[in-house]
Amino acid sequence: MRRLIVLMGLLTATPAWSAVERVEITERTVLADGATFGTVGTYEKIRGTAWVSLDPALPANARITDLGLAPKDDHGRVIFATDFLMLRPTNAGQRNGALFYDVNNRGGIAALGQANGRVPAHNDPTTLADTGNGFFFKRGFTLLWSAWTWDVQRGGPEDRPFILKPPVAKEKDGKPITGKVAYEFIVDKPAKTAGYVGMKGIPYPFASEGAPDAVLTERDAPEAPRHPIARADWTFVENPDGGLPVEVRLEAGFQTGKIYEVVVPSRDPYVVGVGLAGIRDLLSFFKTQPFAGQPPLDRALIFGISQSGRVIDTMLYNGWNRDEEGRPAFDGAYAQVPGAGKGSFNQRFGQATRHFSPLVEQIYYSDAFPFTTAPSTEPATGRSGSMLDGARALGPLPKMIFANTSAEYWNRSASLLHITPDGGADAAIDPSARIYLLAGSQHYVGRSHERRPFTACVNTTNHYPVERALIVALDNWVQGKGLPPDSAVPRLADGTLVPAEVYKAAFPKVPGLTPPLSPLTPPRLDFGPRYPQGIADTVPPARGARYPARVPATDADGNDRAGVRQVELEVPLGTHTGWNLRAPETGFAGYQGRFDGSFAPFARTEAERAAAHDPRPSLAERYPTRQDFLDKARAALGREVAAGFILADEVDGLVADQGALYDRILAHDPADSGCGYLYAN
């Protein structure tokens, strides 16, 4: 039974008119039954609620869409509450002084799952098992999560997601604001009902009961013409939980190979931008104010994976790295696998869970100019700018890391971070930033034991050790204790970054692997004349010319030539790609999935290689003995340690992992098309 340390309802006062007006602690317990973590000792878990006050008249809040239309208190301020969770050393003297803020992903804790190797049950770290490998805890970090987005389904009754309830914008006369909202979706198998709200999403309230004026269309490709489906032939499915419907039903059935889109006249848009302002102000509060018996922290790092990384990009673009008084809210930022986009995090009727992919959701604000960290110019409009414009205008930039896998180069246009918008040249990288390609990796480390819904086994390259090393490097950089590794990205100038056509022509004829039709090449979208103010009048948007994304060049084995080449590529057991084709029965054959790459092992022997017509040398030809393979793997990992991309204390475990995979590949019958052999369990 967990020990309660303090009474519920403890209030922490803050100075008058501070952005965080007050904090209520609702739970305070020892973490993991008092387990100790190295020399740091025990940790405590604190849950609470912070009330944030925003002044619409301040320049720091000027970019928050519709903030002036939100309800205000007697002093003209907009007040909202955000729930938070903090894990910190019980003894303030043992903490390392860093606040590590993990931007939750669709309401869920993300950093512990990757850096610590354990996703806490019910989004509520409680047990020693929930702390995983102890990475953060042994180093004395103070960890923080809070609610910032609204459009997330709650999950099971025991789950504790972070979901914000932002204020609702109203017309100045108090009447509801209305507008059209578009929801795009596909199905992987024929079905009469389908979810239309995106991954874990929820919709906006309908402007009228049952939305009789909603429109459903279908089309064959992102740019294909839309064909309306009669309103009498489809309906919204009643939500058994009593909330807004999250599914639609089509009597004729939804089919694979079609993109469906529901456009619904809606009302009561949330002021979604307050979620990012709340992150800013909560970080500033913990940096400047004592809290629950401990002094302020020395520095703050913000970290986000995927969607959450794009939140960081959006905050930097808008200058929300500094609080209302101009003080840095965070000193270091790490966006992990964000691609080159931002997101619908500050738009009227914005849907935070939506983002571009090669196939669907290309109707939402996501991959839009500017992309680069240093100023660049868009030839089509003559506009110049950078994704750091807002932050740069307010003073010195934070230290920043942007890391993408090969999957983001294929599926999230990551090359636009470091090439000019016309695709013609490498772009400068701001000295305060580092950009890395985690070569031969997919969006997350693959774990699927089945090929479906793809044509190949997913990519198992483990880039989480690099993630951990870069977290340590960022914290040291912020403290002035050395520089992180130089940026490591493929470049146009040396031929390691190429158009997809060049990649496909050079890719070896690996049995079972065929490159996709195209990487994501983001379209320019026109939402109407008021979109600079965050208000879309053209829904769905009009499409313009595409940005010319590029992809990493391949070597003779089909592996990426440049970037951070981990042991899996330096001493390979097969081909690791950032793409994986959709299985034909799921529709859209030739398109790749949104997140997954492929892994195809080398043949075990030269005889097997010849029989399969595989152009890649076999394992037997590459590594005469198992020990030869292990020696080469250890040497490659030593080079990664020297370069700053692997922590020295992880080498033995990583060598063992590679040896175990080598053994499983040698023991696997290639006639077995399953993928379970790739995993120890």
C-alpha positions as CSV (number, residue, x, y, z in Angstrom):
1,M,0.0,0.0,0.0
2,R,1.4,3.4,-1.0
3,R,2.2,5.7,1.8
4,L,0.5,9.1,1.8
5,I,3.1,11.8,2.6
6,V,0.9,14.9,2.7
7,L,-2.7,15.7,3.0
8,M,-4.8,16.2,-0.1
9,G,-5.7,19.8,-1.1
10,L,-2.3,21.4,-0.2
11,L,-2.2,24.8,-1.9
12,T,0.9,26.5,-3.2
13,A,0.5,30.2,-3.5
14,T,2.2,32.2,-6.3
15,P,2.8,35.9,-6.7
16,A,-0.2,38.1,-7.7
17,W,-0.9,38.0,-11.4
18,S,1.6,35.3,-12.1
19,A,0.6,33.1,-15.1
20,V,0.3,30.2,-12.7
21,E,-2.1,31.6,-10.1
22,R,-2.2,28.6,-7.8
23,V,-1.4,24.9,-7.5
24,E,-3.3,22.2,-5.7
25,I,-1.6,19.0,-4.8
26,T,-4.1,16.1,-4.9
27,E,-1.8,13.2,-4.3
28,R,1.7,12.8,-2.9
29,T,3.2,9.3,-2.4
30,V,6.5,7.6,-2.3
31,L,7.3,6.0,-5.8
32,A,7.8,2.3,-6.1
33,D,7.3,1.6,-2.4
34,G,10.4,3.5,-1.5
35,A,12.8,1.9,-3.9
36,T,16.2,3.6,-4.2
37,F,17.8,4.7,-7.5
38,G,21.6,4.6,-7.3
39,T,23.0,7.5,-5.2
40,V,19.8,9.6,-5.8
41,G,17.8,7.6,-3.4
42,T,14.0,7.5,-3.3
43,Y,11.5,9.4,-5.5
44,E,8.1,10.8,-4.8
45,K,5.1,11.1,-7.0
46,I,3.0,14.3,-6.9
47,R,-0.2,14.8,-8.8
48,G,-2.0,18.1,-8.8
49,T,-3.8,20.8,-10.7
50,A,-2.4,24.2,-11.7
51,W,-4.6,27.2,-12.6
52,V,-3.2,29.3,-15.4
53,S,-4.1,32.9,-16.0
54,L,-3.5,34.4,-19.4
55,D,-3.7,38.1,-20.2
56,P,-4.9,38.6,-23.9
57,A,-3.4,42.1,-23.9
58,L,0.2,40.9,-23.4
59,P,2.5,40.4,-26.5
60,A,3.5,37.0,-25.3
61,N,-0.1,35.8,-25.8
62,A,-0.9,37.7,-29.0
63,R,-0.5,34.7,-31.2
64,I,-3.0,32.5,-29.3
65,T,-5.9,32.1,-31.7
66,D,-9.3,33.3,-30.3
67,L,-7.9,34.0,-26.8
68,G,-9.7,37.4,-26.9
69,L,-13.0,35.5,-27.4
70,A,-12.6,33.2,-24.4
71,P,-14.5,33.9,-21.1
72,K,-12.6,36.3,-18.8
73,D,-12.6,37.0,-15.1
74,D,-13.2,40.4,-13.6
75,H,-9.6,41.4,-14.4
76,G,-9.9,40.5,-18.1
77,R,-7.9,37.3,-17.8
78,V,-8.6,33.9,-19.2
79,I,-8.3,31.2,-16.5
80,F,-8.0,27.5,-17.2
81,A,-6.8,24.4,-15.2
82,T,-4.3,21.8,-16.2
83,D,-3.6,18.6,-14.3
84,F,0.0,17.6,-13.9
85,L,2.2,14.7,-12.6
86,M,5.7,15.1,-11.2
87,L,8.2,12.5,-10.2
88,R,11.1,13.9,-8.3
89,P,13.9,12.9,-5.9
90,T,12.6,13.0,-2.3
91,N,15.8,14.6,-1.2
92,A,16.2,17.9,-3.0
93,G,19.9,17.7,-2.4
94,Q,20.2,14.6,-4.6
95,R,18.3,16.0,-7.7
96,N,20.4,17.0,-10.6
97,G,18.7,20.4,-11.0
98,A,17.0,19.6,-14.3
99,L,13.3,19.6,-14.9
100,F,12.6,17.2,-17.7
101,Y,9.1,18.0,-19.2
102,D,7.8,15.2,-21.4
103,V,5.0,16.6,-23.7
104,N,2.4,13.9,-23.5
105,N,1.4,12.1,-26.7
106,R,-2.4,11.9,-27.1
107,G,-2.7,12.1,-23.3
108,G,-0.1,9.4,-22.6
109,I,3.3,9.4,-21.0
110,A,5.9,8.8,-23.8
111,A,9.5,9.3,-22.5
112,L,9.4,6.5,-19.9
113,G,8.3,4.0,-22.6
114,Q,11.3,4.9,-24.8
115,A,14.2,6.2,-22.7
116,N,13.3,4.0,-19.7
117,G,12.0,1.1,-21.7
118,R,8.7,0.8,-19.8
119,V,5.2,2.2,-20.5
120,P,3.6,2.7,-17.1
121,A,0.3,0.8,-16.6
122,H,-2.7,3.1,-17.0
123,N,-0.5,6.1,-17.6
124,D,0.3,6.1,-13.9
125,P,3.9,5.2,-12.9
126,T,3.5,3.5,-9.5
127,T,5.6,0.3,-9.2
128,L,9.3,-0.4,-9.5
129,A,8.6,-2.1,-12.8
130,D,7.0,1.1,-14.1
131,T,10.4,2.8,-13.7
132,G,12.0,0.5,-16.3
133,N,15.7,0.7,-16.6
134,G,15.8,3.6,-14.2
135,F,17.5,5.9,-16.8
136,F,16.0,9.2,-15.5
137,F,15.8,8.2,-11.9
138,K,19.4,7.1,-11.4
139,R,20.5,10.5,-12.9
140,G,18.3,12.6,-10.6
141,F,16.0,14.2,-13.1
142,T,12.7,15.8,-12.0
143,L,10.1,14.6,-14.4
144,L,6.9,16.5,-15.3
145,W,3.8,15.9,-17.4
146,S,0.7,18.0,-17.8
147,A,-2.5,18.2,-19.9
148,W,-2.2,20.3,-23.1
149,T,-4.7,18.8,-25.6
150,W,-8.4,18.2,-25.6
151,D,-9.2,15.8,-28.4
152,V,-8.3,12.5,-26.8
153,Q,-10.6,9.7,-25.9
154,R,-10.3,8.8,-22.2
155,G,-9.6,5.0,-22.5
156,G,-10.4,2.5,-19.8
157,P,-11.9,3.3,-16.4
158,E,-8.5,2.9,-14.7
159,D,-6.5,5.0,-17.2
160,R,-5.3,8.4,-16.2
161,P,-4.6,10.3,-19.4
162,F,-3.7,14.0,-19.4
163,I,-6.6,15.7,-21.1
164,L,-7.2,19.5,-21.1
165,K,-10.5,21.2,-21.0
166,P,-9.7,24.5,-22.7
167,P,-12.1,27.5,-22.7
168,V,-14.6,27.7,-25.5
169,A,-14.5,30.7,-27.8
170,K,-17.7,32.7,-28.3
171,E,-18.7,35.6,-30.5
172,K,-18.4,39.0,-28.8
173,D,-22.1,39.1,-28.3
174,G,-22.0,35.7,-26.6
175,K,-23.4,33.7,-29.4
176,P,-21.8,30.4,-30.4
177,I,-19.1,30.4,-33.0
178,T,-19.8,28.0,-35.9
179,G,-17.7,26.6,-38.8
180,K,-17.0,23.5,-40.8
181,V,-14.8,20.8,-39.5
182,A,-13.4,18.0,-41.8
183,Y,-12.6,14.5,-40.7
184,E,-10.7,12.2,-43.0
185,F,-10.2,8.4,-42.6
186,I,-9.7,5.1,-44.4
187,V,-10.4,1.5,-43.5
188,D,-8.0,-1.5,-43.7
189,K,-10.9,-4.0,-44.4
190,P,-14.5,-3.6,-45.6
191,A,-16.8,-2.6,-42.8
192,K,-20.2,-1.0,-42.3
193,T,-19.0,1.2,-39.4
194,A,-15.7,3.1,-39.1
195,G,-14.1,5.6,-36.8
196,Y,-13.8,9.0,-38.4
197,V,-12.1,11.1,-35.7
198,G,-8.4,10.0,-36.1
199,M,-6.1,8.2,-33.6
200,K,-7.8,8.3,-30.2
201,G,-9.6,11.5,-31.3
202,I,-13.0,13.1,-30.5
203,P,-15.1,15.5,-32.6
204,Y,-16.3,19.0,-32.0
205,P,-20.0,19.5,-31.1
206,F,-22.3,19.5,-34.1
207,A,-23.9,22.8,-35.0
208,S,-27.3,21.1,-35.2
209,E,-28.8,17.9,-33.7
210,G,-27.7,14.9,-35.7
211,A,-25.8,17.1,-38.2
212,P,-28.3,16.6,-41.1
213,D,-26.2,18.9,-43.2
214,A,-23.0,16.9,-42.8
215,V,-21.4,15.7,-46.1
216,L,-19.6,12.4,-46.6
217,T,-17.4,12.0,-49.7
218,E,-15.1,9.3,-51.1
219,R,-12.1,9.6,-53.4
220,D,-9.3,7.3,-54.7
221,A,-6.2,9.2,-53.7
222,P,-5.3,12.4,-51.8
223,E,-5.5,14.6,-54.9
224,A,-8.4,12.8,-56.6
225,P,-11.9,14.4,-57.0
226,R,-14.4,13.9,-54.2
227,H,-17.6,12.0,-54.8
228,P,-20.5,12.7,-52.4
229,I,-22.4,9.9,-50.8
230,A,-26.1,10.6,-50.3
231,R,-26.9,11.7,-46.7
232,A,-29.7,9.1,-46.5
233,D,-27.2,6.3,-47.0
234,W,-25.1,7.0,-43.9
235,T,-25.4,8.1,-40.3
236,F,-23.4,8.8,-37.2
237,V,-23.3,5.9,-34.7
238,E,-24.6,6.7,-31.2
239,N,-21.8,6.7,-28.7
240,P,-22.6,4.1,-25.9
241,D,-20.8,6.4,-23.4
242,G,-23.2,9.2,-24.1
243,G,-20.6,11.5,-25.7
244,L,-20.4,12.7,-29.2
245,P,-20.3,10.0,-31.9
246,V,-16.9,8.8,-32.9
247,E,-18.0,6.4,-35.7
248,V,-20.1,6.6,-38.8
249,R,-22.1,3.9,-40.5
250,L,-22.5,3.4,-44.3
251,E,-25.2,0.9,-45.3
252,A,-23.3,-0.1,-48.5
253,G,-20.1,-0.5,-46.4
254,F,-16.8,1.3,-46.4
255,Q,-14.3,-0.2,-48.8
256,T,-10.5,-0.4,-48.8
257,G,-8.7,1.7,-51.4
258,K,-10.9,4.8,-50.7
259,I,-10.3,7.9,-48.7
260,Y,-13.4,9.1,-46.9
261,E,-14.1,12.5,-45.6
262,V,-16.9,13.8,-43.3
263,V,-17.4,17.6,-43.3
264,V,-19.6,18.7,-40.4
265,P,-21.0,22.2,-39.6
266,S,-19.8,22.5,-35.9
267,R,-19.9,24.9,-33.0
268,D,-18.0,25.9,-29.9
269,P,-14.4,25.8,-30.9
270,Y,-11.9,25.4,-28.1
271,V,-9.1,28.0,-27.6
272,V,-6.7,25.1,-28.3
273,G,-3.6,27.3,-28.1
274,V,-3.9,27.8,-24.4
275,G,-2.6,24.2,-24.1
276,L,0.8,25.2,-25.3
277,A,0.8,28.4,-23.3
278,G,0.0,26.3,-20.3
279,I,3.1,24.2,-20.9
280,R,5.2,27.4,-21.2
281,D,3.8,28.8,-17.9
282,L,4.0,25.6,-15.9
283,L,7.7,25.2,-16.8
284,S,8.4,28.9,-15.9
285,F,6.6,28.4,-12.6
286,F,8.7,25.4,-11.6
287,K,11.9,27.2,-12.7
288,T,11.2,30.3,-10.7
289,Q,9.1,29.2,-7.7
290,P,9.7,26.9,-4.7
291,F,7.3,24.0,-4.7
292,A,6.1,21.6,-2.0
293,G,9.2,22.0,0.2
294,Q,11.8,22.1,-2.5
295,P,13.5,25.2,-4.1
296,P,13.1,26.1,-7.8
297,L,14.9,24.0,-10.3
298,D,18.1,25.2,-12.1
299,R,17.0,24.5,-15.7
300,A,14.3,23.0,-17.8
301,L,14.4,20.7,-20.7
302,I,11.3,20.0,-22.9
303,F,11.1,16.7,-24.8
304,G,8.5,15.4,-27.2
305,I,8.0,12.3,-29.4
306,S,6.2,12.5,-32.8
307,Q,3.1,14.7,-32.3
308,S,4.7,16.0,-29.1
309,G,7.9,17.0,-30.9
310,R,5.7,19.0,-33.3
311,V,4.3,20.8,-30.3
312,I,7.8,21.9,-29.5
313,D,8.4,23.1,-33.0
314,T,5.1,25.1,-32.8
315,M,6.1,26.6,-29.5
316,L,9.5,27.7,-30.9
317,Y,7.8,29.1,-34.0
318,N,5.5,31.2,-31.9
319,G,8.0,32.3,-29.4
320,W,6.4,30.4,-26.6
321,N,9.7,29.3,-25.2
322,R,9.6,32.4,-23.1
323,D,6.9,33.3,-20.5
324,E,4.8,36.5,-20.2
325,E,7.8,38.3,-18.6
326,G,10.2,37.3,-21.3
327,R,12.0,34.7,-19.1
328,P,13.1,31.4,-20.7
329,A,10.5,28.7,-19.9
330,F,12.9,26.0,-21.1
331,D,16.6,26.0,-21.7
332,G,16.9,23.0,-23.9
333,A,14.5,21.3,-26.4
334,Y,14.5,17.8,-27.9
335,A,12.0,17.0,-30.6
336,Q,12.2,13.2,-31.3
337,V,10.8,12.0,-34.7
338,P,8.7,15.1,-35.4
339,G,9.3,15.2,-39.1
340,A,9.4,18.7,-40.6
341,G,6.0,19.7,-39.5
342,K,4.2,21.7,-36.8
343,G,0.5,21.0,-36.1
344,S,-3.1,22.1,-35.5
345,F,-2.3,23.2,-32.0
346,N,-3.4,26.8,-32.3
347,Q,-6.2,27.0,-34.8
348,R,-9.9,27.6,-34.5
349,F,-11.5,24.1,-34.6
350,G,-7.9,22.6,-34.5
351,Q,-7.5,18.9,-34.3
352,A,-4.2,18.2,-32.5
353,T,-4.2,14.5,-33.2
354,R,-4.1,15.0,-37.0
355,H,-1.0,15.2,-39.2
356,F,0.2,14.6,-42.8
357,S,1.1,11.2,-44.1
358,P,1.9,9.9,-47.6
359,L,-1.8,8.7,-47.9
360,V,-4.2,10.4,-45.5
361,E,-4.7,13.5,-43.5
362,Q,-3.2,15.8,-46.0
363,I,-6.0,18.3,-45.3
364,Y,-4.8,19.4,-41.9
365,Y,-2.3,22.1,-41.0
366,S,1.0,20.3,-40.6
367,D,4.0,20.5,-42.9
368,A,3.9,24.2,-43.7
369,F,6.7,26.8,-44.4
370,P,9.0,27.7,-42.8
371,F,10.8,24.5,-42.0
372,T,14.5,25.2,-41.5
373,T,16.3,26.4,-38.3
374,A,18.1,29.1,-40.2
375,P,16.2,31.5,-42.5
376,S,15.4,30.2,-46.0
377,T,13.3,31.6,-48.8
378,E,10.3,29.9,-50.5
379,P,10.6,30.6,-54.2
380,A,6.8,30.3,-55.0
381,T,6.0,33.3,-52.7
382,G,9.3,35.0,-52.0
383,R,8.7,34.7,-48.3
384,S,11.7,34.2,-46.0
385,G,11.7,32.8,-42.6
386,S,12.6,29.9,-40.2
387,M,10.8,27.7,-37.8
388,L,12.6,29.6,-35.0
389,D,11.5,33.1,-36.0
390,G,9.3,33.6,-32.9
391,A,11.9,32.3,-30.5
392,R,14.8,34.2,-32.2
393,A,12.9,37.5,-32.0
394,L,12.7,37.3,-28.2
395,G,16.4,36.7,-27.4
396,P,19.0,34.0,-27.2
397,L,17.7,30.6,-28.5
398,P,17.5,27.5,-26.3
399,K,19.7,24.6,-27.1
400,M,17.8,22.3,-29.5
401,I,18.0,18.8,-30.9
402,F,15.8,17.5,-33.7
403,A,16.2,13.7,-34.4
404,N,14.3,11.8,-37.1
405,T,14.4,8.2,-38.2
406,S,14.5,7.1,-41.9
407,A,10.7,6.7,-41.6
408,E,10.2,10.4,-41.1
409,Y,12.2,11.1,-44.3
410,W,9.8,8.9,-46.2
411,N,6.6,9.6,-44.3
412,R,7.0,13.0,-42.6
413,S,9.2,15.0,-45.1
414,A,12.0,15.3,-42.6
415,S,14.5,16.5,-45.2
416,L,12.8,19.9,-45.3
417,L,14.4,20.6,-41.9
418,H,17.7,20.9,-43.6
419,I,17.2,21.7,-47.3
420,T,15.9,24.8,-49.1
421,P,12.1,24.7,-49.8
422,D,12.8,24.2,-53.5
423,G,14.8,21.1,-52.8
424,G,17.8,22.4,-54.6
425,A,20.4,22.9,-51.9
426,D,21.4,22.1,-48.3
427,A,20.2,24.7,-45.8
428,A,22.2,26.2,-43.0
429,I,21.6,24.8,-39.5
430,D,21.4,27.3,-36.7
431,P,24.4,27.0,-34.3
432,S,21.9,26.5,-31.4
433,A,20.5,23.4,-33.1
434,R,21.6,19.9,-33.9
435,I,19.7,17.8,-36.5
436,Y,20.2,14.0,-36.7
437,L,19.0,11.2,-39.0
438,L,18.8,8.0,-37.0
439,A,19.6,6.0,-40.1
440,G,17.9,2.7,-40.8
441,S,15.3,3.1,-38.1
442,Q,11.5,3.5,-38.0
443,H,9.3,5.8,-36.1
444,Y,9.4,3.6,-33.0
445,V,11.3,0.4,-32.4
446,G,9.4,-2.4,-34.2
447,R,7.8,-5.1,-32.1
448,S,5.2,-6.7,-34.4
449,H,5.3,-10.5,-34.8
450,E,3.2,-10.4,-37.9
451,R,3.7,-9.0,-41.3
452,R,0.1,-7.7,-41.7
453,P,-0.9,-5.0,-42.3
454,F,2.4,-4.7,-44.3
455,T,4.3,-6.8,-46.8
456,A,7.5,-7.1,-44.9
457,C,8.5,-7.6,-41.2
458,V,8.9,-4.3,-39.5
459,N,12.2,-2.6,-38.8
460,T,13.8,-3.6,-35.4
461,T,16.7,-1.1,-35.4
462,N,16.9,0.1,-31.8
463,H,17.4,3.9,-31.8
464,Y,16.4,4.4,-28.1
465,P,20.0,4.1,-26.9
466,V,20.9,7.1,-29.2
467,E,17.9,8.9,-27.7
468,R,19.2,8.4,-24.2
469,A,22.7,9.6,-25.2
470,L,21.3,12.7,-26.8
471,I,19.2,13.5,-23.7
472,V,22.4,13.4,-21.6
473,A,24.2,15.5,-24.3
474,L,21.5,18.1,-24.3
475,D,21.5,18.5,-20.5
476,N,25.3,18.8,-20.6
477,W,25.1,21.4,-23.4
478,V,22.6,23.5,-21.5
479,Q,24.9,23.5,-18.5
480,G,28.0,24.4,-20.6
481,K,29.6,21.0,-20.0
482,G,30.5,20.4,-23.6
483,L,28.9,20.3,-27.0
484,P,26.7,17.5,-28.4
485,P,27.8,15.6,-31.5
486,D,27.7,17.7,-34.7
487,S,24.6,17.4,-36.8
488,A,24.5,14.2,-38.8
489,V,22.2,14.3,-41.7
490,P,22.3,13.2,-45.4
491,R,23.2,16.0,-47.7
492,L,22.5,17.0,-51.3
493,A,26.0,18.2,-51.8
494,D,27.6,14.8,-51.3
495,G,24.9,12.7,-52.8
496,T,23.7,11.1,-49.6
497,L,20.3,12.8,-49.9
498,V,18.5,12.2,-53.1
499,P,15.1,12.3,-55.0
500,A,13.0,9.2,-54.5
501,E,13.5,8.2,-58.1
502,V,17.3,8.0,-57.6
503,Y,16.8,6.0,-54.4
504,K,14.5,3.5,-56.1
505,A,16.9,3.1,-59.1
506,A,19.8,2.3,-56.7
507,F,17.9,0.1,-54.2
508,P,19.1,-3.5,-54.6
509,K,16.6,-6.2,-55.7
510,V,16.1,-7.6,-52.2
511,P,13.6,-10.4,-52.2
512,G,10.3,-9.2,-50.7
513,L,11.2,-5.5,-50.6
514,T,10.0,-3.0,-53.2
515,P,10.3,0.7,-52.5
516,P,7.0,2.7,-52.3
517,L,5.5,4.9,-55.0
518,S,6.7,8.1,-53.3
519,P,7.7,9.7,-50.0
520,L,5.4,12.3,-48.5
521,T,5.8,15.4,-50.6
522,P,3.7,17.9,-48.6
523,P,1.1,20.0,-50.5
524,R,0.8,23.7,-49.9
525,L,-2.7,24.2,-48.4
526,D,-5.0,27.3,-48.7
527,F,-7.4,27.5,-45.8
528,G,-8.7,31.0,-46.8
529,P,-7.8,34.6,-46.1
530,R,-8.1,34.5,-42.3
531,Y,-5.8,31.6,-41.8
532,P,-2.9,33.8,-40.7
533,Q,-5.1,34.5,-37.7
534,G,-5.8,30.7,-37.3
535,I,-9.3,30.7,-38.8
536,A,-10.0,28.4,-41.7
537,D,-12.8,29.5,-44.1
538,T,-12.0,27.0,-46.8
539,V,-12.7,23.5,-45.4
540,P,-11.3,21.2,-46.7
541,P,-8.5,23.4,-47.9
542,A,-7.5,24.0,-51.5
543,R,-4.3,22.1,-52.5
544,G,-1.3,23.8,-54.2
545,A,2.0,22.7,-55.4
546,R,4.0,20.2,-53.4
547,Y,7.3,20.7,-51.5
548,P,10.0,18.5,-53.0
549,A,11.1,16.2,-50.1
550,R,14.2,14.1,-50.4
551,V,15.2,10.7,-48.9
552,P,18.5,9.2,-47.7
553,A,20.6,7.5,-50.4
554,T,21.0,3.7,-50.2
555,D,24.1,1.6,-50.1
556,A,24.6,-1.8,-51.8
557,D,22.7,-3.6,-49.0
558,G,19.7,-1.2,-49.1
559,N,20.8,0.6,-45.9
560,D,21.0,4.4,-45.6
561,R,24.5,5.7,-46.2
562,A,24.5,8.8,-44.0
563,G,23.3,10.1,-40.7
564,V,23.8,8.3,-37.3
565,R,24.6,4.8,-38.5
566,Q,24.1,2.5,-35.5
567,V,25.6,-0.9,-35.1
568,E,22.6,-2.4,-37.1
569,L,23.9,-0.6,-40.2
570,E,27.6,-0.6,-39.5
571,V,27.6,-4.4,-38.9
572,P,24.4,-5.4,-40.6
573,L,22.4,-8.6,-40.4
574,G,20.0,-7.4,-43.1
575,T,18.4,-4.5,-44.8
576,H,16.7,-1.8,-42.6
577,T,14.4,0.7,-44.4
578,G,12.3,3.6,-43.3
579,W,9.3,2.3,-45.4
580,N,7.0,-0.7,-45.4
581,L,4.4,-1.3,-48.1
582,R,0.8,-1.7,-47.1
583,A,-0.5,-5.3,-47.7
584,P,-2.6,-5.3,-50.9
585,E,-5.7,-6.5,-49.0
586,T,-5.7,-3.3,-46.9
587,G,-6.0,-1.1,-50.0
588,F,-3.7,1.4,-51.6
589,A,-1.0,-1.1,-52.6
590,G,2.2,0.8,-53.4
591,Y,1.7,3.2,-50.5
592,Q,3.7,2.8,-47.3
593,G,2.4,2.8,-43.7
594,R,2.7,5.9,-41.6
595,F,5.3,4.8,-39.1
596,D,6.9,1.5,-39.9
597,G,10.0,0.4,-41.8
598,S,11.1,-2.9,-43.1
599,F,13.7,-5.5,-42.1
600,A,14.9,-8.3,-44.5
601,P,17.7,-10.5,-43.1
602,F,20.6,-11.6,-45.3
603,A,20.6,-15.1,-46.4
604,R,22.4,-17.4,-44.0
605,T,24.6,-19.1,-46.6
606,E,25.8,-18.5,-50.1
607,A,23.7,-21.4,-51.3
608,E,20.5,-19.9,-49.8
609,R,21.5,-16.5,-51.3
610,A,21.9,-18.0,-54.8
611,A,18.6,-19.9,-54.5
612,A,16.8,-16.7,-53.5
613,H,18.5,-14.6,-56.2
614,D,19.5,-12.2,-53.4
615,P,22.2,-9.8,-54.5
616,R,23.4,-9.2,-50.9
617,P,26.3,-11.2,-49.6
618,S,25.2,-13.8,-47.1
619,L,26.0,-13.9,-43.3
620,A,28.5,-16.7,-43.8
621,E,30.4,-14.6,-46.3
622,R,30.4,-11.5,-44.1
623,Y,31.1,-13.1,-40.8
624,P,33.2,-16.3,-40.8
625,T,32.3,-17.0,-37.2
626,R,29.9,-15.7,-34.5
627,Q,32.8,-14.3,-32.6
628,D,33.9,-12.3,-35.7
629,F,30.4,-10.8,-35.8
630,L,30.5,-9.9,-32.1
631,D,33.9,-8.4,-32.4
632,K,32.9,-6.2,-35.3
633,A,29.7,-5.2,-33.4
634,R,31.6,-4.2,-30.3
635,A,34.1,-2.2,-32.4
636,A,31.2,-0.3,-34.1
637,L,29.6,0.4,-30.8
638,G,32.9,1.7,-29.5
639,R,32.9,4.2,-32.4
640,E,29.4,5.3,-31.5
641,V,30.5,5.9,-27.9
642,A,33.4,7.9,-29.0
643,A,31.1,10.0,-31.3
644,G,28.7,10.6,-28.4
645,F,25.8,8.6,-29.7
646,I,25.8,5.7,-27.2
647,L,26.4,5.7,-23.5
648,A,29.4,3.6,-22.5
649,D,27.6,1.6,-19.9
650,E,25.1,0.2,-22.5
651,V,27.7,-1.4,-24.8
652,D,27.7,-4.9,-23.2
653,G,24.0,-5.2,-23.3
654,L,23.8,-4.0,-27.0
655,V,26.5,-6.5,-28.0
656,A,24.5,-9.2,-26.3
657,D,21.3,-8.1,-28.1
658,Q,23.0,-8.3,-31.5
659,G,24.4,-11.7,-30.7
660,A,21.0,-13.0,-29.8
661,L,19.5,-11.6,-33.0
662,Y,22.3,-13.2,-35.0
663,D,21.5,-16.6,-33.4
664,R,17.8,-16.3,-34.0
665,I,18.3,-15.4,-37.7
666,L,20.7,-18.4,-38.1
667,A,18.1,-20.7,-36.5
668,H,15.2,-19.4,-38.6
669,D,13.9,-21.3,-41.5
670,P,13.5,-18.7,-44.3
671,A,10.5,-20.6,-45.6
672,D,8.7,-19.4,-42.5
673,S,7.2,-16.0,-43.3
674,G,6.5,-15.0,-39.7
675,C,8.3,-12.3,-37.9
676,G,8.3,-13.6,-34.4
677,Y,11.8,-14.9,-34.6
678,L,13.2,-11.4,-34.6
679,Y,12.3,-11.0,-30.9
680,A,13.5,-12.6,-27.8
681,N,10.0,-12.9,-26.4
